[in-house]
């Protein structure tokens, strides 16, 4: 049985809900579809007030996307210090601490 393709709108909605659930700040969604040769269609940026909050944002998004869409990131960078994270899925998601 093959897995159904997740819609970009559904993924964005779950990511934003995950960020908002833990009070992530300055959520910005950049639509890159009109730019030639991009590796993704959207780039989402948000921040937290501390490394702890950035970790909470990451965990909240992971729970939402995994539970609602049965999806996981293809690749994650930056998790060792929790000052910033870069998630690669159907879109890029960059989260960082204002303390950086």
C-alpha positions as a LaTeX table, in Angstrom:
\begin{tabular}{lrrr}
\hline
Residue & $x$ (\AA) & $y$ (\AA) & $z$ (\AA) \\
\hline
Unk1 & 0.00 & 0.00 & 0.00 \\
Unk2 & 1.46 & 3.39 & $-0.97$ \\
Unk3 & 1.31 & 6.41 & 1.26 \\
Unk4 & $-0.83$ & 9.33 & 0.05 \\
Unk5 & 1.01 & 12.53 & $-0.78$ \\
Unk6 & 0.57 & 15.17 & 1.90 \\
Unk7 & $-0.73$ & 18.50 & 0.64 \\
Unk8 & 1.46 & 21.54 & 1.16 \\
Unk9 & $-1.47$ & 23.46 & 2.65 \\
Unk10 & $-2.08$ & 20.74 & 5.24 \\
Unk11 & 1.60 & 20.64 & 6.16 \\
Unk12 & 1.81 & 24.42 & 6.53 \\
Unk13 & $-1.36$ & 24.45 & 8.66 \\
Unk14 & $-0.03$ & 21.77 & 11.03 \\
Unk15 & 3.38 & 23.45 & 11.31 \\
Unk16 & 1.83 & 26.83 & 12.10 \\
Unk17 & $-0.52$ & 25.23 & 14.64 \\
Unk18 & 2.47 & 23.56 & 16.29 \\
Unk19 & 4.34 & 26.87 & 16.48 \\
Unk20 & 1.32 & 28.75 & 17.83 \\
Unk21 & 0.58 & 26.07 & 20.45 \\
Unk22 & 3.81 & 26.94 & 22.26 \\
Unk23 & 3.76 & 30.68 & 21.54 \\
Unk24 & 6.42 & 30.80 & 18.82 \\
Unk25 & 7.17 & 34.34 & 17.65 \\
Unk26 & 7.37 & 36.19 & 14.34 \\
Unk27 & 6.02 & 33.43 & 12.10 \\
Unk28 & 6.83 & 34.25 & 8.47 \\
Unk29 & 5.85 & 32.15 & 5.46 \\
Unk30 & 7.75 & 32.91 & 2.28 \\
Unk31 & 6.25 & 31.64 & $-0.98$ \\
Unk32 & 9.15 & 30.63 & $-3.24$ \\
Unk33 & 7.15 & 28.99 & $-6.03$ \\
Unk34 & 7.78 & 31.85 & $-8.48$ \\
Unk35 & 11.56 & 31.68 & $-8.02$ \\
Unk36 & 13.38 & 29.54 & $-10.54$ \\
Unk37 & 15.47 & 26.56 & $-9.38$ \\
Unk38 & 14.47 & 26.62 & $-5.71$ \\
Unk39 & 14.68 & 23.39 & $-3.75$ \\
Unk40 & 11.41 & 24.05 & $-1.96$ \\
Unk41 & 8.11 & 25.84 & $-2.49$ \\
Unk42 & 7.89 & 27.53 & 0.92 \\
Unk43 & 10.25 & 28.73 & 3.63 \\
Unk44 & 8.81 & 29.17 & 7.13 \\
Unk45 & 10.73 & 31.12 & 9.76 \\
Unk46 & 9.91 & 31.59 & 13.43 \\
Unk47 & 11.74 & 32.21 & 16.68 \\
Unk48 & 11.53 & 31.56 & 20.38 \\
Unk49 & 12.68 & 33.55 & 23.39 \\
Unk50 & 15.06 & 30.83 & 24.60 \\
Unk51 & 16.62 & 27.53 & 23.61 \\
Unk52 & 13.99 & 25.82 & 25.77 \\
Unk53 & 11.18 & 27.45 & 23.80 \\
Unk54 & 12.83 & 26.56 & 20.48 \\
Unk55 & 12.96 & 22.93 & 21.66 \\
Unk56 & 9.27 & 23.16 & 22.62 \\
Unk57 & 8.43 & 24.54 & 19.15 \\
Unk58 & 10.28 & 21.69 & 17.46 \\
Unk59 & 8.58 & 19.07 & 19.64 \\
Unk60 & 5.14 & 20.62 & 19.12 \\
Unk61 & 5.53 & 20.70 & 15.33 \\
Unk62 & 6.84 & 17.13 & 15.33 \\
Unk63 & 3.81 & 15.92 & 17.33 \\
Unk64 & 1.30 & 17.78 & 15.14 \\
Unk65 & 2.77 & 16.76 & 11.79 \\
Unk66 & 3.39 & 13.18 & 12.87 \\
Unk67 & $-0.06$ & 12.69 & 14.43 \\
Unk68 & $-2.18$ & 14.50 & 11.84 \\
Unk69 & $-0.24$ & 13.78 & 8.64 \\
Unk70 & 1.96 & 10.78 & 9.51 \\
Unk71 & 4.99 & 12.71 & 8.21 \\
Unk72 & 8.47 & 13.25 & 9.60 \\
Unk73 & 11.21 & 15.65 & 8.49 \\
Unk74 & 13.53 & 14.34 & 5.81 \\
Unk75 & 16.50 & 15.95 & 7.52 \\
Unk76 & 17.11 & 18.05 & 10.66 \\
Unk77 & 20.10 & 20.31 & 11.35 \\
Unk78 & 21.08 & 22.27 & 14.45 \\
Unk79 & 19.57 & 20.08 & 17.14 \\
Unk80 & 22.76 & 19.71 & 19.18 \\
Unk81 & 22.63 & 23.15 & 20.86 \\
Unk82 & 18.92 & 23.92 & 20.37 \\
Unk83 & 19.78 & 27.51 & 19.40 \\
Unk84 & 18.43 & 26.90 & 15.91 \\
Unk85 & 16.86 & 24.13 & 13.84 \\
Unk86 & 16.47 & 23.65 & 10.13 \\
Unk87 & 13.86 & 21.13 & 9.05 \\
Unk88 & 13.71 & 19.88 & 5.51 \\
Unk89 & 10.37 & 18.47 & 4.37 \\
Unk90 & 8.21 & 19.58 & 1.46 \\
Unk91 & 9.34 & 23.01 & 2.63 \\
Unk92 & 12.14 & 24.46 & 4.75 \\
Unk93 & 11.37 & 25.40 & 8.34 \\
Unk94 & 13.92 & 27.48 & 10.26 \\
Unk95 & 13.50 & 28.07 & 14.00 \\
Unk96 & 15.94 & 30.01 & 16.14 \\
Unk97 & 16.38 & 31.48 & 19.60 \\
Unk98 & 16.47 & 35.26 & 19.97 \\
Unk99 & 19.39 & 34.64 & 22.38 \\
Unk100 & 21.67 & 33.60 & 19.51 \\
\hline
\end{tabular}
